[in-house]
Structure formats: structure tokens, C-alpha cells
Amino acid sequence: MAKYDLNAPEPATRTLDSVSGISKKGLPAGSVGVLGALVIGLSVCAPAYTLTAAVGPAAAEAGYQTPAIFLMGFIPMLLVALGYRALNSAMPDSGTSFTWATRAFGPWIGWMAGWGLIAATVLVLSNLAGIAVEFLFQSLSILMNDPSIADIADNKFVNILVCLGFMALATLISYRGMTSTKIFQYVTVIFQMAVMIWFVVAMFVGAGNPANPEGRTPELSWFNPFEVSSFSAFAAGIAVSIFVYWGWDTVLTMGEETKPSKGRLSTESKAALILIAILLVLYVGTATATVAYAGLGDGETGLGNEAIIENVFAALAHPVMGSAAILLSLAILVSAMASINSTAISPARTLLAMSHYRALPAAIKRIHPKYKSPYVALLLSSIVASVFYAVMRFISEDVLWDTITALGMMVCFYYGITALASPWYFRKLAPREGFGSVLSKIVLPGVGGILLLIVFVKTTVDAMDPEAGSGSNIAGVGLVGIIGVVVLGIGVVLMLLQSRAEPAFFRGQVLSRADATDDTSAIELFDDGLGS
């Protein structure tokens, strides 16, 4: 592939790959097929964990329109997916958002897009570990028929200690490489999906049970986003719903490791599109079933009960499934555990790519000689996530709720930039290819990117309110808003420091800014034997 020496101070001779700068990083090629990538994608999205953490906050904002919010949250995800597909086909690279935004907009915006992805995954890793801790003790309390065991998770020191144990175990599995990760995911995904389908059907049945006073028959108005009370509530709900869909793009970070595809779409692109369709049906269906069964009251299982809002399924498990409640508890536990393991794939590979292209220190790009995993990047992301969770556990009243809201902001930020990279990169080439190309590469991704950046700005401003999220605040400023601003601010500081240490990347000498016609011309020149 590349003839550009990434350790050299200046660019080498311009060849096909030095025109774009994209090059391989030592990851094992051809190790993952469509099914394997789909399973890993489902594991990252972790439906069981995601829904128990998100249905409550979404219902707090949108009420009976929670299904509409989940449905509307899918639309920008679909539009963004089209941009991702086009960019991945043109520039398959483990750096995804970082690499594509750099190529389209230049190194500074590209660096911040990569930082947004890393920040989002660090936030969710800490949240995943927190959910795993709660459902570990929930499962033990059910097995031993002792409700007091579940309360152990409220002890901050025990909670943090067990959380660190989960992080260490998941990191060890990922450390051993993609093949080990894939086998682990097959078992956990099949189990959690089977239990979730059972749980959703049971909620629909229970909603119609006369013995359930909160039960309601689903109405078409629940799917009408225009009935949400305000734009602020709508934006906050969309940020939460984007969180539930977030993670599918991890599949595209494996572009250098997937098997070759025989069709027009790459292996990872096929898996990503199938994944998004599955998530839409499952999430909207679960949101509808939960609202129908639990209602919005403040009773023990009501979605208006603030005591259960950040972990709804823990309260619903026994009323809905009876003696089989242990299966739902275990499903969410293994869902969170598997997702910690597979979610670490994304930041590790983004860190690897940024280090490979000299946007971060060179030590981060090391690949394990035996397991072929980016082990330094993996360990770094796991350590930072662990420290973040420990700190948040002490300063937040409801750490899980606050980190989800902050995560939604980060996802809107880097997804928005990445989506806009598609119309800018293909702005000259797509019109030559016809209307379909203009629509799928420019118009639709552009609309999706603009929508997400609008939601990002709106939720960031609203998050400064001391009542935002769980109501935790510092000096009268909402903790969620502080998290978002501080995390992005840290990224700006680190970017400026790296620009002084390794200026080549920030001068565009390693990964060049261009558009699709530039790369097409370079390929044609190379194929004609005219390249230098």
C-alpha cells in the first residue's frame, strides 16, 4: 500500500497512496465476515443495556411520544449512514470520522471529529460498566431471593471496585484480538436478543391485562413527534434516542479487517445497513411496549418514577416476567459486559489511526505481535473510562442518566461533522455520476449532518440549566453541560499540544485534504503508469 514514510519528517515521493496518505496499520485482514461484523455491531449497540438506560430519560422528555422520539432519532442515523457508506467505500480506514473529516475539511476539524468519537466511547464505556454493576447485584438478589443484595450497588466504593473489575475483564478479552472478541459476542448477542423479544412480547400482553392499572392500548398519537410538548424536550429526546442507535458505525472501523465482498457494497457496509434496520424495529417496538405497560405514573413501575428512571427494566423485570425475571437481569448484565468489550474496538482503532497518521503520540499505534490488537490504544481508552466513571460516581446524583445525556451530545457532534464530510468530499464527483449519487452522497447526508449539529448546539445550551439531566450541578451550572464543554475543551488543548509536538499532520503533510475527484485523478494517473 502506502510508500509514504509516516516516521519521516517530510513527505516522501508522491505516489498513489501518498496523494491520499491513507495506509494500512498492521491489523489482520480478512478475519471478519458480514455475520461476524453484524454480531459485533449488535453487541456494541447492546439493545438490552441501551434500552434500560434510555427509555426512562426519553420518557421523561417526550412522555407518550417516546416511540415517536425513537422513530425520529432513526432518521438522522439513516441519513448519516448513507454518508458513512459513501465515505467508507471511497476511503476504507479504521480512523473513520477522523480520517474522513481530515480528508474533507483538513487536519484541525478532522482531529476534533476523532476526539468526539473517542470522548463518546469513553463516556459510554463508563456507563456500560455502571449498568453491569447494578445488574450483577440485581441478578444475585434474584438468585438468592434477598432484595437487600441489590442495594449493595448503591455503595460507591463497592460499585467503583466492581466496575473496575468489569472493565479489566472486558479489556483482557479485547486485548486478545478480534477473533476472540467475535466468538464471545456470538453467545452473548443470541442470548440477549432472545430474552429481549420475550420481554417485549410479555409487556404488550401485560399492557392489556385488567390487573395492570397502568396498562394502556398503544395509540397512533404516540408516533407523532409534533405532539411533543416543546422543541427543547424534542431536542433532548432526540439526543437520547441517538444514543440508542449509536454504535453501529463501529462496524465500519473494521474495514481493514473484514473479508472482501463480492457485491457492490463492502462487507462492513452490508453489516451496517442490516444492523440499522434491526435496531429500528427493536427499539421502536420496545419503547411502545414499555410505555403501554408502565405508563407515565409515579408508581413502582411507572416511567414518571424518578427512582427507576435511569434503569427502568430493573423495576419492570419481575412484574413483567415473573420467575423468569432472572433471565432479563442476566441478559442486561451480559449485554453490558459484551458491549464494554466490543465498544472498546472503536476508540482503540480511532486512537490507532490518529497515532499512525501522527495526530497523536507514536507510542499509541503499537500492535500486539501475537494477538494483532492495538493494545496500547485499548488500554489507554479503558483506563480513562475507568477514571471518569469513578469521578462521576462521586459528583453526580444519577451518574448513568447524566453520562447518557452527555454522550448524546458528543455523538451529535462527531456524527454531524462526519455526515457533512460526505457532501463536501463528493461535491465535484457526485454530479458527474447522476442524480442518485447526488442524493445519497450530498443531499441526504448533508441534511442529516445539519440536523445533528442543530441538536448538539440546542442540547449543549439546555444542558447548562442546573435542572438538566439528573439535576446535578456545580455552582448553578448543569453538570451535563459542564461535562460536554470540558470534554471538548480538553480535546482542543490536546490538539494544540500535539500540533506543536508533531506539526507535520497539522500542515497536511501526512493526510492530505482533497475531494473525490482528486483521488479519482490520482488513481487514473497511477493506473496509466504515469505516476512518479
C-alpha positions as CSV (number, residue, x, y, z in Angstrom):
1,M,0.0,0.0,0.0
2,A,1.5,3.3,1.1
3,K,5.0,4.4,0.2
4,Y,4.8,7.4,2.5
5,D,7.1,7.0,5.5
6,L,5.0,8.0,8.5
7,N,8.1,8.3,10.6
8,A,9.8,10.7,8.2
9,P,9.8,14.4,8.9
10,E,8.7,15.4,5.4
11,P,6.5,13.8,2.8
12,A,8.2,11.2,0.6
13,T,7.8,10.9,-3.2
14,R,4.2,11.4,-4.4
15,T,2.7,8.0,-5.4
16,L,-0.9,6.8,-5.4
17,D,-1.1,6.4,-1.7
18,S,0.9,9.4,-0.8
19,V,-1.6,11.5,-2.7
20,S,-4.3,10.5,-0.2
21,G,-2.0,9.5,2.7
22,I,-4.2,6.5,3.7
23,S,-2.3,3.4,4.5
24,K,-2.6,0.1,6.4
25,K,-1.8,-0.2,10.1
26,G,-1.0,-3.8,10.8
27,L,-4.5,-5.1,11.6
28,P,-5.3,-8.7,10.4
29,A,-7.1,-8.6,7.1
30,G,-10.0,-10.9,6.2
31,S,-10.8,-12.0,9.7
32,V,-14.5,-10.9,9.9
33,G,-17.4,-11.6,7.6
34,V,-20.9,-10.0,7.3
35,L,-22.4,-12.1,10.1
36,G,-19.4,-11.6,12.3
37,A,-19.5,-7.8,11.8
38,L,-23.3,-7.7,12.4
39,V,-22.9,-9.6,15.6
40,I,-20.2,-7.3,16.8
41,G,-22.3,-4.3,15.8
42,L,-25.3,-5.7,17.8
43,S,-23.0,-6.2,20.7
44,V,-21.8,-2.6,20.6
45,C,-25.3,-1.2,20.4
46,A,-26.3,-3.7,23.2
47,P,-30.1,-3.5,22.9
48,A,-30.8,-4.8,26.4
49,Y,-28.4,-2.4,28.1
50,T,-29.2,0.5,25.9
51,L,-33.0,0.4,26.3
52,T,-33.0,0.0,30.1
53,A,-30.7,3.1,30.3
54,A,-32.5,5.2,27.7
55,V,-36.3,4.6,27.9
56,G,-36.6,6.4,31.2
57,P,-34.8,9.6,30.2
58,A,-36.6,9.6,26.8
59,A,-40.0,9.2,28.5
60,A,-39.1,12.0,31.0
61,E,-38.7,14.3,28.0
62,A,-41.3,13.0,25.5
63,G,-43.9,11.2,27.6
64,Y,-46.3,9.1,25.5
65,Q,-44.4,10.3,22.3
66,T,-41.4,8.2,23.4
67,P,-41.9,5.8,20.4
68,A,-42.0,8.9,18.1
69,I,-38.8,10.1,19.5
70,F,-37.1,6.8,18.9
71,L,-38.5,6.8,15.4
72,M,-37.3,10.3,14.7
73,G,-33.9,9.5,16.2
74,F,-33.6,6.9,13.5
75,I,-34.0,9.4,10.6
76,P,-30.7,11.3,11.1
77,M,-29.0,8.0,11.8
78,L,-30.1,6.7,8.4
79,L,-29.0,9.9,6.7
80,V,-25.7,9.7,8.4
81,A,-25.3,6.0,7.4
82,L,-25.6,7.0,3.8
83,G,-22.7,9.4,4.2
84,Y,-20.7,6.8,6.1
85,R,-21.3,4.2,3.4
86,A,-20.1,6.5,0.6
87,L,-17.0,7.6,2.6
88,N,-16.2,4.1,3.6
89,S,-16.4,2.9,0.0
90,A,-14.0,5.6,-1.1
91,M,-11.7,5.6,1.9
92,P,-11.9,2.4,4.0
93,D,-9.9,3.2,7.1
94,S,-10.0,2.3,10.8
95,G,-9.9,6.0,11.6
96,T,-13.4,6.6,10.1
97,S,-14.6,10.0,11.3
98,F,-11.1,11.3,12.0
99,T,-9.7,10.2,8.6
100,W,-12.7,11.2,6.5
101,A,-13.2,14.7,8.2
102,T,-9.4,15.3,7.8
103,R,-9.6,14.4,4.1
104,A,-12.6,16.6,3.5
105,F,-12.1,19.6,5.9
106,G,-8.5,19.4,6.9
107,P,-6.5,18.3,9.9
108,W,-8.0,20.6,12.6
109,I,-11.6,19.7,12.1
110,G,-10.6,16.0,11.4
111,W,-8.8,15.9,14.8
112,M,-11.8,17.2,16.6
113,A,-14.1,14.7,14.9
114,G,-11.8,11.9,16.0
115,W,-11.8,13.4,19.5
116,G,-15.6,13.5,19.6
117,L,-15.7,9.8,18.7
118,I,-13.2,8.9,21.4
119,A,-14.9,11.0,24.0
120,A,-18.3,9.4,23.2
121,T,-17.0,5.9,23.5
122,V,-15.1,6.7,26.8
123,L,-18.4,8.1,28.2
124,V,-20.4,5.0,27.2
125,L,-17.7,2.6,28.4
126,S,-18.1,4.1,31.9
127,N,-21.9,4.0,31.6
128,L,-21.8,0.3,30.5
129,A,-19.7,-0.7,33.4
130,G,-22.1,1.1,35.8
131,I,-25.1,-0.8,34.3
132,A,-23.2,-4.1,34.6
133,V,-22.5,-3.4,38.3
134,E,-26.2,-2.7,39.0
135,F,-27.4,-5.8,37.2
136,L,-24.8,-8.1,38.7
137,F,-26.2,-7.4,42.2
138,Q,-29.7,-7.4,40.8
139,S,-29.1,-10.9,39.5
140,L,-27.6,-12.1,42.7
141,S,-30.5,-10.7,44.7
142,I,-33.0,-12.7,42.5
143,L,-30.9,-15.9,42.7
144,M,-30.6,-15.7,46.5
145,N,-34.1,-14.3,47.0
146,D,-32.7,-11.4,49.0
147,P,-33.7,-7.9,47.8
148,S,-31.1,-6.3,50.1
149,I,-28.3,-7.6,47.9
150,A,-29.4,-5.3,45.1
151,D,-28.8,-2.4,47.4
152,I,-25.1,-3.2,47.6
153,A,-24.7,-1.4,44.2
154,D,-25.5,1.8,45.9
155,N,-22.3,1.6,48.0
156,K,-20.0,3.9,46.0
157,F,-16.8,2.2,46.9
158,V,-18.1,-1.3,46.2
159,N,-19.7,0.0,43.0
160,I,-16.5,1.5,41.7
161,L,-14.4,-1.5,42.6
162,V,-16.7,-4.0,40.8
163,C,-16.9,-1.5,37.9
164,L,-13.1,-1.6,37.5
165,G,-13.2,-5.4,37.6
166,F,-15.7,-5.4,34.7
167,M,-13.5,-3.0,32.7
168,A,-10.4,-5.1,33.3
169,L,-12.1,-8.3,32.2
170,A,-13.6,-6.8,29.0
171,T,-10.2,-5.2,28.2
172,L,-8.5,-8.5,28.6
173,I,-10.9,-10.1,26.1
174,S,-10.4,-7.3,23.5
175,Y,-6.7,-7.4,24.1
176,R,-6.6,-10.9,22.7
177,G,-7.8,-9.7,19.3
178,M,-10.8,-9.6,17.0
179,T,-11.2,-13.4,16.7
180,S,-11.5,-13.8,20.4
181,T,-13.9,-10.9,20.6
182,K,-16.1,-12.3,17.8
183,I,-16.6,-15.7,19.4
184,F,-17.6,-14.1,22.8
185,Q,-20.1,-11.8,21.0
186,Y,-22.0,-14.6,19.2
187,V,-23.0,-16.2,22.5
188,T,-24.0,-13.0,24.3
189,V,-25.9,-11.5,21.4
190,I,-28.0,-14.6,20.7
191,F,-28.9,-14.8,24.4
192,Q,-29.8,-11.1,24.9
193,M,-31.8,-10.8,21.7
194,A,-33.9,-13.9,22.5
195,V,-34.7,-12.6,26.0
196,M,-35.5,-9.1,24.8
197,I,-38.0,-10.4,22.2
198,W,-39.6,-12.4,25.0
199,F,-39.7,-9.3,27.3
200,V,-41.3,-7.1,24.7
201,V,-44.0,-9.6,23.8
202,A,-44.7,-10.0,27.6
203,M,-45.0,-6.2,28.0
204,F,-47.6,-6.0,25.2
205,V,-49.6,-8.8,26.7
206,G,-49.3,-7.3,30.2
207,A,-50.5,-3.9,28.9
208,G,-53.8,-5.4,28.1
209,N,-54.1,-7.3,31.4
210,P,-57.0,-5.8,33.5
211,A,-54.9,-6.4,36.6
212,N,-52.4,-3.8,35.4
213,P,-53.9,-0.4,36.2
214,E,-51.1,1.5,34.3
215,G,-51.6,-0.5,31.1
216,R,-52.7,1.3,28.0
217,T,-53.5,0.4,24.4
218,P,-50.9,1.9,22.0
219,E,-52.2,4.9,20.1
220,L,-51.2,6.4,16.7
221,S,-50.5,9.7,18.5
222,W,-47.6,8.0,20.3
223,F,-45.8,8.0,16.9
224,N,-46.5,11.7,16.2
225,P,-43.4,13.8,17.0
226,F,-45.4,17.1,16.7
227,E,-47.2,16.3,19.9
228,V,-44.0,16.6,22.0
229,S,-44.5,19.5,24.4
230,S,-41.6,21.7,23.3
231,F,-38.6,21.9,21.0
232,S,-36.3,21.7,23.9
233,A,-38.0,18.5,25.0
234,F,-37.9,17.2,21.4
235,A,-34.1,18.0,21.1
236,A,-33.3,16.4,24.4
237,G,-35.4,13.3,23.5
238,I,-33.6,13.1,20.1
239,A,-30.2,13.3,21.8
240,V,-31.2,10.3,24.0
241,S,-32.7,8.4,21.0
242,I,-29.5,9.0,19.1
243,F,-27.7,7.4,22.0
244,V,-29.7,4.2,21.5
245,Y,-28.8,3.9,17.8
246,W,-25.2,5.0,18.4
247,G,-22.5,2.3,17.9
248,W,-23.5,0.9,14.5
249,D,-20.5,2.8,13.0
250,T,-18.1,0.6,15.0
251,V,-18.7,-2.0,12.2
252,L,-17.1,0.4,9.7
253,T,-14.0,0.8,11.9
254,M,-13.3,-2.8,11.0
255,G,-13.0,-2.1,7.3
256,E,-9.3,-3.1,7.3
257,E,-10.2,-6.4,9.0
258,T,-13.3,-7.6,7.1
259,K,-13.4,-10.2,4.3
260,P,-13.6,-9.0,0.6
261,S,-17.1,-8.5,-0.7
262,K,-18.4,-9.9,-4.0
263,G,-21.2,-7.3,-4.4
264,R,-21.2,-3.5,-4.8
265,L,-21.2,-2.9,-1.1
266,S,-18.3,-3.8,1.1
267,T,-18.7,-6.4,3.8
268,E,-18.8,-3.8,6.6
269,S,-21.3,-1.6,4.7
270,K,-23.7,-4.5,4.3
271,A,-23.5,-5.4,8.0
272,A,-24.0,-1.7,9.0
273,L,-27.2,-1.4,6.9
274,I,-28.7,-4.6,8.2
275,L,-27.8,-3.6,11.7
276,I,-29.6,-0.3,11.5
277,A,-32.8,-2.0,10.2
278,I,-32.8,-4.4,13.1
279,L,-32.3,-1.7,15.6
280,L,-35.2,0.4,14.2
281,V,-37.7,-2.4,14.6
282,L,-36.5,-3.5,18.1
283,Y,-36.1,0.0,19.6
284,V,-39.4,1.5,18.4
285,G,-41.2,-1.8,19.4
286,T,-39.6,-1.8,22.9
287,A,-40.4,1.9,23.5
288,T,-44.0,1.3,22.5
289,A,-44.3,-1.8,24.7
290,T,-42.7,-0.1,27.7
291,V,-44.9,3.0,27.6
292,A,-48.0,0.8,27.1
293,Y,-47.2,-1.5,30.1
294,A,-45.7,1.0,32.6
295,G,-47.5,4.3,31.7
296,L,-46.2,7.6,32.9
297,G,-47.3,7.5,36.5
298,D,-45.0,7.7,39.6
299,G,-45.8,4.2,41.0
300,E,-43.2,1.5,41.5
301,T,-43.0,0.7,37.8
302,G,-44.3,4.0,36.3
303,L,-42.0,5.9,33.9
304,G,-42.7,9.0,35.9
305,N,-40.9,7.5,39.0
306,E,-37.6,9.2,39.3
307,A,-36.2,6.4,41.4
308,I,-36.2,4.0,38.4
309,I,-35.7,6.4,35.5
310,E,-32.1,5.5,34.9
311,N,-32.6,1.8,35.0
312,V,-36.2,1.0,34.0
313,F,-36.0,-2.7,33.3
314,A,-34.7,-3.5,36.8
315,A,-38.1,-2.3,38.1
316,L,-40.1,-4.0,35.3
317,A,-38.3,-7.4,35.2
318,H,-40.3,-9.2,37.9
319,P,-43.8,-7.6,37.2
320,V,-43.5,-8.5,33.5
321,M,-41.6,-11.8,33.5
322,G,-42.3,-13.2,37.0
323,S,-40.0,-16.1,37.9
324,A,-38.2,-15.6,34.5
325,A,-37.0,-12.1,35.6
326,I,-33.6,-13.5,36.3
327,L,-33.2,-14.1,32.5
328,L,-33.8,-10.4,31.7
329,S,-31.4,-9.4,34.5
330,L,-28.7,-11.7,33.2
331,A,-29.4,-10.6,29.6
332,I,-28.8,-6.9,30.5
333,L,-25.7,-7.9,32.5
334,V,-24.1,-9.9,29.6
335,S,-25.3,-7.2,27.2
336,A,-23.4,-4.5,29.2
337,M,-20.4,-6.8,29.6
338,A,-20.2,-7.7,25.9
339,S,-20.7,-4.1,24.9
340,I,-17.8,-3.0,27.1
341,N,-15.7,-5.5,25.3
342,S,-16.8,-4.6,21.7
343,T,-17.3,-0.9,22.2
344,A,-13.6,-0.7,23.1
345,I,-13.0,-1.6,19.4
346,S,-14.0,1.8,18.2
347,P,-11.9,4.2,20.3
348,A,-8.9,1.8,20.1
349,R,-8.9,1.8,16.3
350,T,-9.5,5.6,16.2
351,L,-6.6,6.2,18.6
352,L,-4.5,3.7,16.5
353,A,-5.3,5.7,13.2
354,M,-4.7,9.1,14.8
355,S,-1.3,7.8,16.1
356,H,-0.5,6.2,12.8
357,Y,-1.0,9.4,11.0
358,R,1.0,11.4,13.6
359,A,-2.0,13.2,15.1
360,L,-1.3,11.6,18.4
361,P,2.0,10.3,20.0
362,A,3.6,7.4,18.1
363,A,3.5,5.0,21.1
364,I,-0.2,4.6,20.9
365,K,-0.1,2.9,17.5
366,R,1.6,-0.2,18.7
367,I,0.1,-3.5,17.5
368,H,0.5,-6.6,19.7
369,P,2.9,-9.0,17.9
370,K,0.8,-12.1,18.8
371,Y,-2.8,-11.0,19.1
372,K,-2.6,-8.3,16.4
373,S,-4.7,-5.9,18.5
374,P,-4.0,-2.2,19.1
375,Y,-3.3,-2.9,22.7
376,V,-1.8,0.4,23.8
377,A,-4.8,2.3,22.5
378,L,-7.1,-0.2,24.0
379,L,-5.5,0.1,27.5
380,L,-5.5,3.9,27.3
381,S,-9.2,4.1,26.5
382,S,-10.1,1.6,29.2
383,I,-8.1,3.4,31.9
384,V,-9.5,6.8,31.0
385,A,-13.1,5.4,31.1
386,S,-12.5,3.8,34.5
387,V,-11.2,7.0,36.0
388,F,-14.0,9.0,34.5
389,Y,-16.6,6.7,36.0
390,A,-15.0,6.8,39.4
391,V,-15.0,10.6,39.5
392,M,-18.6,10.8,38.1
393,R,-19.9,8.4,40.7
394,F,-18.9,10.8,43.5
395,I,-20.1,14.1,41.9
396,S,-23.3,13.1,40.1
397,E,-26.6,12.3,41.8
398,D,-27.5,9.9,38.9
399,V,-24.3,9.2,37.1
400,L,-25.9,6.9,34.5
401,W,-28.5,9.4,33.4
402,D,-26.0,12.3,33.2
403,T,-23.4,10.3,31.2
404,I,-26.1,9.2,28.7
405,T,-27.2,12.8,28.1
406,A,-23.6,14.0,27.7
407,L,-22.9,11.0,25.4
408,G,-25.8,12.1,23.2
409,M,-24.2,15.5,22.8
410,M,-20.8,14.0,21.8
411,V,-22.4,11.7,19.3
412,C,-24.4,14.5,17.6
413,F,-21.1,16.5,17.4
414,Y,-18.9,13.9,15.7
415,Y,-21.7,12.3,13.6
416,G,-22.7,15.7,12.4
417,I,-19.1,16.5,11.2
418,T,-18.7,13.1,9.6
419,A,-22.1,13.4,7.8
420,L,-21.1,16.8,6.4
421,A,-17.8,15.4,5.2
422,S,-19.6,13.3,2.6
423,P,-21.2,16.2,0.6
424,W,-18.0,18.2,0.8
425,Y,-15.8,15.4,-0.3
426,F,-18.1,14.3,-3.1
427,R,-19.3,17.8,-4.2
428,K,-17.5,17.7,-7.5
429,L,-17.7,13.9,-8.3
430,A,-21.3,13.1,-7.4
431,P,-22.9,15.5,-10.0
432,R,-21.0,13.6,-12.7
433,E,-22.3,10.3,-11.5
434,G,-26.0,11.3,-11.7
435,F,-29.0,12.2,-9.5
436,G,-28.8,9.1,-7.4
437,S,-25.3,9.8,-6.4
438,V,-26.1,13.5,-5.6
439,L,-29.0,12.4,-3.4
440,S,-27.1,9.6,-1.5
441,K,-23.7,11.3,-1.2
442,I,-24.6,15.0,-0.9
443,V,-28.2,15.9,-0.1
444,L,-29.3,13.3,2.4
445,P,-26.0,13.1,4.4
446,G,-25.9,16.9,4.4
447,V,-29.4,17.2,5.9
448,G,-28.5,14.5,8.5
449,G,-25.3,16.4,9.5
450,I,-27.1,19.7,9.8
451,L,-29.9,18.2,11.9
452,L,-27.4,16.6,14.3
453,L,-25.3,19.7,14.7
454,I,-28.5,21.7,15.5
455,V,-29.4,19.1,18.1
456,F,-25.9,19.3,19.5
457,V,-26.0,23.1,19.9
458,K,-29.5,23.1,21.4
459,T,-28.8,20.3,23.9
460,T,-25.5,21.9,24.9
461,V,-27.2,25.2,25.7
462,D,-30.1,23.5,27.5
463,A,-27.7,21.3,29.5
464,M,-26.3,24.4,31.2
465,D,-29.5,24.6,33.1
466,P,-29.0,23.3,36.7
467,E,-32.1,21.2,36.3
468,A,-30.9,19.4,33.2
469,G,-30.4,15.7,33.4
470,S,-30.4,14.4,36.9
471,G,-30.4,17.9,38.4
472,S,-26.7,17.7,39.4
473,N,-24.9,21.0,39.1
474,I,-21.7,22.8,40.0
475,A,-22.1,26.4,41.1
476,G,-25.5,26.6,39.5
477,V,-24.4,25.2,36.1
478,G,-25.8,21.9,34.9
479,L,-23.3,19.0,35.3
480,V,-24.3,17.6,31.9
481,G,-23.4,20.9,30.2
482,I,-20.1,21.1,32.1
483,I,-19.2,17.6,31.0
484,G,-19.8,18.4,27.3
485,V,-17.9,21.7,27.4
486,V,-15.0,20.3,29.5
487,V,-14.6,17.2,27.3
488,L,-14.5,19.2,24.1
489,G,-12.2,21.8,25.8
490,I,-9.7,19.0,26.7
491,G,-9.8,17.9,23.1
492,V,-8.8,21.4,21.9
493,V,-6.0,21.6,24.4
494,L,-4.6,18.2,23.5
495,M,-4.9,19.1,19.8
496,L,-2.9,22.3,20.3
497,L,-0.2,20.5,22.3
498,Q,0.1,17.8,19.6
499,S,0.3,20.4,16.8
500,R,3.5,21.7,18.5
501,A,5.0,18.3,19.1
502,E,4.1,16.9,15.6
503,P,3.3,19.7,13.2
504,A,3.5,17.6,10.0
505,F,0.0,16.2,10.4
506,F,-1.5,19.7,11.1
507,R,0.3,21.1,8.0
508,G,-1.5,18.5,5.8
509,Q,1.8,16.7,5.0
510,V,0.7,13.2,6.3
511,L,-3.1,13.0,5.5
512,S,-3.8,15.4,2.7
513,R,-7.0,17.5,2.3
514,A,-8.8,16.7,-1.0
515,D,-12.0,15.8,-2.7
516,A,-13.2,12.7,-4.6
517,T,-12.1,14.0,-8.0
518,D,-8.5,14.5,-6.7
519,D,-8.3,10.9,-5.6
520,T,-10.0,9.6,-8.8
521,S,-7.5,11.5,-10.9
522,A,-4.6,10.1,-8.8
523,I,-5.9,6.5,-9.3
524,E,-6.3,7.0,-13.1
525,L,-2.8,8.5,-13.3
526,F,-1.4,5.6,-11.4
527,D,-3.3,3.0,-13.5
528,D,-1.9,4.6,-16.7
529,G,1.6,4.0,-15.5
530,L,2.3,7.8,-15.3
531,G,2.7,8.1,-11.6
532,S,6.1,9.1,-10.3
